[in-house]
């Protein structure tokens, strides 16, 4: 029989020792967490860059296939349907089956089944989520909707819920947001509100558009992919006289249709009610997701005249003030250049190169990168390129 005195004594941890261990673990976690977050963001940025590179290649391939004509948002043959540039390049981003199902004689929001083999309404098809159009750093489960209640039975949503497609894919069982989004948009022109007043206190763009948001005419302040709703603005590679390596084709405008200001959701609480705190734009199928460059204030409340920030102030003006069919934007989008990457945004230049633009870039420099024929003197160092 073993005596109690022969049993080895096993000393336990004291409370102080446990607290020390917990403190060490907490310190290690605190040290490792930023590294993990940095690694995750680095991976997200790389994926975002890859997405944008694919888009840049698609634009160039499209232009090669159509004698230099660029895939801008337009109205075919001056008809009634407005077609987004993304819809036009679907075959070049591995989405030809989706492209073949869309009836381009009708608007993206049309809820009726077409003839000639178009059996699924466009409004249902445009709910297709396309991963290569989404930045991994941006918030995930989003959708956009039609701001014109008279144009579709889905209408303008009153909440952020998604419309439910019916069993036959011929329409919707419930009202709500219904088109899938993109975080990448064409920069169409520099807003006239940024026009150089000729003094030190000017509004910071050397070359700006000479007309309002809805006007369709060629001008030196046009971007590489300006809209063409009247058949007079059809852009070509040859129009980019500033050089494709100096002209932005596509920029990030992430997080839409929800409004974000300085990295935070503008709406309070966990739910977002529409149309308050909402950007007009976001759906990949919507020409309104293209945006003119307006600049903003740091608090995301001022746009155009008086703007101080080129990128990452906000992802756009809320429809509360940038009203749909209002005096400033008409039916055009209210987005702005914005990303969830620390330090700035990523853009695709006309030559297909993907580059980062610093959050500290000035309005003057960024606007000169938007224009395709502004002939501005570009300080590449100050743009962070």
Backbone torsions as a table, in degrees:
resi	resn	phi	psi	omega
1	UNK	NA	129.8	-178.2
2	UNK	-79.9	131.3	179.2
3	UNK	-76.8	155.2	-179.6
4	UNK	-63.9	-27.9	-178.1
5	UNK	-71.9	-18.7	-179.3
6	UNK	-88.4	-8.8	179.1
7	UNK	-75.7	125.7	-178.5
8	UNK	-59.8	138.3	178.9
9	UNK	-84.3	123.3	-179.6
10	UNK	-107.4	108.7	-177.5
11	UNK	-80.7	129.0	177.8
12	UNK	-83.0	173.8	176.6
13	UNK	-74.9	141.0	173.9
14	UNK	-83.4	164.3	179.6
15	UNK	-60.6	-38.5	179.8
16	UNK	-63.4	-42.5	179.7
17	UNK	-64.1	-41.5	177.9
18	UNK	-62.3	-42.0	179.2
19	UNK	-64.3	-37.8	178.1
20	UNK	-64.0	-44.9	178.9
21	UNK	-61.1	-44.6	179.3
22	UNK	-62.1	-40.0	179.1
23	UNK	-64.4	-40.3	179.2
24	UNK	-64.7	-44.4	178.7
25	UNK	-61.3	-43.3	178.6
26	UNK	-61.0	-40.1	178.5
27	UNK	-64.6	-43.3	179.2
28	UNK	-62.7	-42.0	177.6
29	UNK	-61.9	-42.7	179.0
30	UNK	-62.1	-33.2	178.7
31	UNK	-77.7	-35.7	-175.5
32	UNK	-81.5	-31.5	-175.0
33	UNK	-58.1	-47.6	176.9
34	UNK	-59.6	-36.4	179.1
35	UNK	-65.4	-40.7	178.3
36	UNK	-64.8	-44.2	179.5
37	UNK	-64.8	-38.7	178.1
38	UNK	-64.6	-41.5	179.1
39	UNK	-65.7	-38.5	179.2
40	UNK	-66.0	-43.7	179.1
41	UNK	-65.9	-36.7	177.8
42	UNK	-62.2	-41.3	178.0
43	UNK	-66.8	-40.8	179.0
44	UNK	-64.1	-42.3	179.7
45	UNK	-63.5	-40.3	178.8
46	UNK	-63.8	-41.3	178.1
47	UNK	-65.5	-42.4	178.0
48	UNK	-60.9	-43.6	178.4
49	UNK	-61.5	-40.4	178.3
50	UNK	-63.5	-42.4	176.9
51	UNK	-58.1	-46.8	-176.4
52	UNK	-69.5	-34.1	175.8
53	UNK	-61.9	-40.8	177.6
54	UNK	-62.6	-39.6	178.6
55	UNK	-66.0	-43.4	178.5
56	UNK	-60.2	-42.0	177.2
57	UNK	-63.8	-39.1	179.5
58	UNK	-63.0	-41.2	179.3
59	UNK	-64.1	-44.7	179.6
60	UNK	-65.7	-41.1	179.6
61	UNK	-65.0	-39.7	176.6
62	UNK	-59.7	-48.4	-179.1
63	UNK	-61.6	-38.1	177.5
64	UNK	-63.4	-37.4	-177.2
65	UNK	-75.9	-20.6	-175.5
66	UNK	-123.4	41.8	171.3
67	UNK	55.5	39.9	175.9
68	UNK	88.9	-6.6	178.3
69	UNK	-72.2	136.2	-176.4
70	UNK	-95.2	151.7	-176.3
71	UNK	-85.5	68.5	178.4
72	UNK	-81.5	169.3	172.4
73	UNK	-72.5	133.8	-173.9
74	UNK	-154.4	177.3	175.4
75	UNK	-118.3	105.3	-174.6
76	UNK	-59.3	131.2	174.9
77	UNK	52.9	31.8	-179.6
78	UNK	56.9	31.0	179.1
79	UNK	-81.4	-160.0	-176.9
80	UNK	-97.0	-23.7	-177.7
81	UNK	-77.3	132.6	175.6
82	UNK	-105.6	125.1	-173.0
83	UNK	-113.0	127.3	-179.8
84	UNK	-77.0	152.6	-179.4
85	UNK	-59.9	-35.3	179.8
86	UNK	-64.1	-41.4	178.7
87	UNK	-58.0	-34.7	-178.2
88	UNK	-73.0	-28.5	-177.1
89	UNK	-99.5	7.7	-179.5
90	UNK	-51.1	-42.6	-179.9
91	UNK	-63.2	-22.1	-176.3
92	UNK	-93.7	-1.6	173.9
93	UNK	-120.6	33.4	175.7
94	UNK	64.0	36.0	178.8
95	UNK	-127.1	34.5	-178.7
96	UNK	-63.0	-39.5	177.7
97	UNK	-57.2	-38.3	176.8
98	UNK	-68.8	-43.6	178.5
99	UNK	-55.8	-43.1	-176.9
100	UNK	-67.5	-20.8	-178.6
101	UNK	-89.1	-18.0	-177.1
102	UNK	-78.7	133.8	176.2
103	UNK	-90.1	101.7	-175.0
104	UNK	-78.7	3.7	172.8
105	UNK	-86.6	-4.4	-178.4
106	UNK	-126.3	159.3	177.8
107	UNK	-66.4	158.3	179.9
108	UNK	-60.3	-27.0	-175.4
109	UNK	-93.0	5.4	-177.0
110	UNK	-66.9	133.4	-175.7
111	UNK	-105.7	9.8	-179.6
112	UNK	-102.7	146.0	176.1
113	UNK	-73.9	136.1	-177.3
114	UNK	-89.7	175.7	175.4
115	UNK	-93.8	-172.8	176.7
116	UNK	55.8	37.0	173.6
117	UNK	92.8	-5.0	178.2
118	UNK	-84.5	94.7	-171.5
119	UNK	-96.4	-16.5	179.9
120	UNK	-111.4	126.2	-178.4
121	UNK	-59.1	148.2	178.2
122	UNK	-55.7	-39.2	-177.4
123	UNK	-60.9	-27.6	176.2
124	UNK	-80.5	-43.0	-177.5
125	UNK	-62.7	-37.1	-175.5
126	UNK	-75.3	-0.1	171.4
127	UNK	-81.1	-0.7	-179.5
128	UNK	-68.4	120.7	178.7
129	UNK	-78.8	126.2	-179.3
130	UNK	-115.3	107.9	-171.7
131	UNK	-60.5	-34.4	-177.0
132	UNK	-71.9	-5.0	176.9
133	UNK	-101.4	6.6	-174.9
134	UNK	-120.2	135.4	174.8
135	UNK	-83.4	126.7	-178.6
136	UNK	-63.2	-20.4	179.4
137	UNK	-80.2	-15.2	-178.3
138	UNK	-82.7	155.0	176.2
139	UNK	-56.0	147.1	-167.0
140	UNK	-80.4	-80.7	-162.2
141	UNK	-80.4	85.2	-178.3
142	UNK	-121.0	159.1	172.9
143	UNK	-150.0	162.0	-179.1
144	UNK	-118.7	170.2	-179.7
145	UNK	-144.3	176.9	-179.5
146	UNK	-89.4	119.8	-178.6
147	UNK	-74.7	-8.6	-179.2
148	UNK	-100.3	104.8	-175.1
149	UNK	-63.8	-21.3	-177.6
150	UNK	-86.4	-4.9	-172.6
151	UNK	-95.7	-15.1	-177.6
152	UNK	-155.7	151.4	179.2
153	UNK	-68.2	-20.7	175.9
154	UNK	-71.5	-37.6	171.0
155	UNK	66.3	-169.6	-178.6
156	UNK	-87.5	120.7	-173.6
157	UNK	-72.0	150.5	176.6
158	UNK	-99.9	-11.0	176.6
159	UNK	-136.8	178.0	-179.6
160	UNK	-91.6	17.4	177.0
161	UNK	-76.5	154.8	-179.4
162	UNK	-93.3	144.2	174.1
163	UNK	-67.8	139.4	-179.2
164	UNK	-95.9	124.3	178.9
165	UNK	-72.6	138.9	-179.1
166	UNK	-74.2	171.0	-172.2
167	UNK	-62.9	-29.3	-177.4
168	UNK	-92.0	-0.4	-178.1
169	UNK	58.8	33.7	179.4
170	UNK	-107.3	0.6	-178.4
171	UNK	171.9	-158.5	-175.7
172	UNK	-120.7	142.9	174.2
173	UNK	-86.1	-26.4	-179.3
174	UNK	-133.9	158.5	179.1
175	UNK	-86.5	146.0	176.5
176	UNK	162.5	-169.2	175.8
177	UNK	-68.6	141.3	-172.8
178	UNK	-141.0	-9.0	178.6
179	UNK	-107.8	141.0	-178.8
180	UNK	-71.2	156.4	-170.1
181	UNK	-105.9	168.2	170.3
182	UNK	-131.4	152.3	174.9
183	UNK	-103.5	7.9	-175.5
184	UNK	-124.8	129.7	-173.6
185	UNK	-138.0	152.4	174.1
186	UNK	-73.9	140.9	173.9
187	UNK	-98.6	110.1	-166.4
188	UNK	-83.9	-37.8	177.4
189	UNK	-172.2	175.6	175.5
190	UNK	-96.8	125.7	-174.8
191	UNK	-61.9	142.6	-179.1
192	UNK	-62.2	-21.7	179.4
193	UNK	-68.4	-14.6	178.0
194	UNK	-96.2	8.0	-174.5
195	UNK	-58.8	139.6	179.5
196	UNK	-65.0	121.3	179.6
197	UNK	-84.6	-1.5	177.2
198	UNK	85.4	9.7	178.2
199	UNK	-129.6	171.8	177.2
200	UNK	-61.5	-30.1	-178.7
201	UNK	-92.0	31.1	-178.6
202	UNK	-73.0	-178.9	-179.2
203	UNK	-94.9	17.6	156.0
204	UNK	86.0	1.2	174.8
205	UNK	-112.1	124.0	-180.0
206	UNK	-65.7	-35.0	-179.8
207	UNK	-131.9	124.6	-179.7
208	UNK	-135.0	163.3	-179.5
209	UNK	-65.9	151.0	-179.3
210	UNK	-102.8	15.0	-179.8
211	UNK	-147.0	177.0	-175.7
212	UNK	-77.7	-179.4	-173.7
213	UNK	-59.9	-39.9	-174.6
214	UNK	-86.2	-3.0	-176.4
215	UNK	-75.0	135.8	179.9
216	UNK	-115.1	98.9	176.5
217	UNK	-154.8	151.6	178.7
218	UNK	-72.2	142.0	177.9
219	UNK	-162.6	160.9	-178.4
220	UNK	-64.7	-19.1	-179.7
221	UNK	-89.0	0.0	177.2
222	UNK	-62.1	146.8	171.2
223	UNK	-82.2	-174.1	-177.7
224	UNK	-70.2	-29.5	-178.0
225	UNK	-124.0	64.9	177.3
226	UNK	-70.6	154.1	178.2
227	UNK	-71.5	155.6	177.0
228	UNK	-140.8	97.3	179.6
229	UNK	-102.5	-6.0	-176.7
230	UNK	-124.6	8.9	175.1
231	UNK	77.8	17.7	-176.4
232	UNK	-119.5	-3.9	-171.0
233	UNK	-118.4	8.7	-174.0
234	UNK	-48.4	109.9	-173.2
235	UNK	-83.5	148.8	176.4
236	UNK	-128.9	160.5	176.0
237	UNK	-54.8	-37.6	-177.6
238	UNK	-65.6	-16.5	178.0
239	UNK	-75.6	-15.3	-175.2
240	UNK	-85.5	74.4	-175.4
241	UNK	-77.0	-15.5	173.9
242	UNK	-72.7	-13.1	-177.0
243	UNK	100.4	133.0	-177.9
244	UNK	-64.6	-26.1	178.3
245	UNK	-78.9	-7.1	178.8
246	UNK	-112.9	4.9	-173.6
247	UNK	-126.1	123.8	178.4
248	UNK	-72.6	132.8	172.7
249	UNK	-98.0	-47.1	-175.8
250	UNK	-133.9	137.6	176.7
251	UNK	-128.5	156.6	173.6
252	UNK	-70.0	136.5	168.4
253	UNK	-142.1	75.2	-164.6
254	UNK	-87.9	156.8	173.7
255	UNK	90.5	-11.1	-179.0
256	UNK	-67.3	154.2	8.5
257	UNK	-83.5	-3.8	175.8
258	UNK	-68.3	141.5	178.5
259	UNK	-87.7	131.6	175.1
260	UNK	-120.2	138.8	176.9
261	UNK	-127.3	119.5	178.4
262	UNK	51.1	43.9	174.4
263	UNK	85.9	-1.7	-177.2
264	UNK	-119.7	144.6	176.1
265	UNK	-63.1	127.9	-174.9
266	UNK	-68.8	-32.2	-179.5
267	UNK	-76.3	147.6	177.6
268	UNK	-86.5	155.6	178.4
269	UNK	81.3	-169.3	-175.8
270	UNK	-97.3	-14.9	-179.4
271	UNK	-113.8	151.5	179.4
272	UNK	-117.8	126.9	178.3
273	UNK	-100.1	134.2	179.2
274	UNK	-100.8	145.2	11.8
275	UNK	-92.3	3.8	-179.5
276	UNK	-66.9	146.2	179.0
277	UNK	51.7	48.3	-177.2
278	UNK	-133.5	139.5	175.1
279	UNK	-89.4	137.0	171.2
280	UNK	-78.4	104.9	-178.1
281	UNK	134.1	167.9	-179.7
282	UNK	134.3	-38.1	179.7
283	UNK	-67.2	135.6	-178.2
284	UNK	-64.9	-24.2	-177.0
285	UNK	-87.0	-5.7	-171.6
286	UNK	-97.6	122.9	171.4
287	UNK	-57.6	-26.5	178.3
288	UNK	-67.6	-9.8	176.5
289	UNK	-78.8	-16.8	168.5
290	UNK	-66.9	156.3	177.7
291	UNK	-143.9	145.9	168.5
292	UNK	-82.0	146.6	179.9
293	UNK	-81.9	121.4	-177.3
294	UNK	-116.3	-22.9	-170.8
295	UNK	72.5	168.5	179.1
296	UNK	-154.4	170.6	170.6
297	UNK	-84.7	166.4	-178.3
298	UNK	-62.1	-30.7	-179.0
299	UNK	-87.1	2.6	176.2
300	UNK	69.7	22.1	-176.8
301	UNK	-109.3	-18.0	-178.2
302	UNK	-118.8	137.5	-178.0
303	UNK	-133.8	150.6	179.6
304	UNK	73.8	-126.2	179.7
305	UNK	-55.4	128.0	-179.2
306	UNK	92.0	-1.7	179.1
307	UNK	-68.4	147.8	179.3
308	UNK	-125.8	-13.9	-174.4
309	UNK	-119.0	133.4	179.1
310	UNK	-87.1	-47.5	-177.3
311	UNK	-132.7	152.1	173.4
312	UNK	68.0	13.7	168.8
313	UNK	-73.3	-50.2	177.2
314	UNK	-157.7	159.4	178.0
315	UNK	-86.4	6.3	173.7
316	UNK	152.7	172.6	178.8
317	UNK	-88.2	132.7	179.7
318	UNK	-66.2	149.1	178.4
319	UNK	-68.5	-5.2	172.8
320	UNK	-60.8	-40.5	-179.8
321	UNK	-113.2	-35.1	174.4
322	UNK	-89.2	66.9	-167.5
323	UNK	-66.6	144.8	176.3
324	UNK	-66.2	129.7	-175.5
325	UNK	65.3	21.0	177.0
326	UNK	-84.3	-177.1	-173.5
327	UNK	-69.0	-33.0	-174.0
328	UNK	-82.3	-51.7	-172.4
329	UNK	-103.6	-19.2	-172.8
330	UNK	61.2	-127.9	177.5
331	UNK	-97.3	5.8	-177.5
332	UNK	-78.3	165.6	-176.7
333	UNK	-73.3	160.1	-178.3
334	UNK	-116.3	19.3	-177.6
335	UNK	-72.9	165.2	176.5
336	UNK	-143.3	162.3	179.4
337	UNK	-66.0	124.9	-171.9
338	UNK	-162.4	140.6	177.4
339	UNK	-145.1	164.4	177.4
340	UNK	-100.1	13.3	174.5
341	UNK	-83.6	136.1	175.3
342	UNK	-66.4	132.7	175.1
343	UNK	101.1	-17.1	179.4
344	UNK	155.6	-159.4	-178.2
345	UNK	-121.9	168.8	172.8
346	UNK	-111.5	146.0	-179.6
347	UNK	-135.1	157.6	171.9
348	UNK	-106.7	123.4	175.5
349	UNK	-84.4	167.2	-177.1
350	UNK	-61.5	-23.5	178.2
351	UNK	-86.4	4.5	178.7
352	UNK	92.7	-6.1	-179.5
353	UNK	-73.1	138.1	175.7
354	UNK	-103.8	124.5	-177.9
355	UNK	-136.6	157.2	177.0
356	UNK	-91.9	139.7	175.4
357	UNK	-113.2	126.4	-176.9
358	UNK	-64.1	146.1	175.7
359	UNK	-64.6	-16.2	-179.7
360	UNK	-92.4	3.6	179.4
361	UNK	-59.8	142.5	-178.5
362	UNK	-82.0	161.1	176.8
363	UNK	-60.7	-41.0	-179.2
364	UNK	-61.6	-45.2	-178.7
365	UNK	-68.8	-45.7	-177.9
366	UNK	-64.4	-40.7	179.5
367	UNK	-63.4	-34.1	178.0
368	UNK	-69.6	-26.0	175.7
369	UNK	-77.6	-25.5	178.2
370	UNK	-74.5	-43.8	-174.9
371	UNK	-68.6	142.7	-178.5
372	UNK	-95.4	-19.9	-175.7
373	UNK	-142.4	34.6	-176.3
374	UNK	-81.9	-19.1	-179.4
375	UNK	57.3	30.8	177.4
376	UNK	-74.3	157.3	172.3
377	UNK	-84.8	115.5	-172.4
378	UNK	-97.6	121.7	173.6
379	UNK	-93.0	93.8	-174.9
380	UNK	-64.7	-31.5	-178.6
381	UNK	-65.0	-41.8	-178.9
382	UNK	-72.1	-17.6	177.1
383	UNK	-86.8	-8.0	180.0
384	UNK	82.9	9.5	-177.4
385	UNK	-80.2	NA	NA
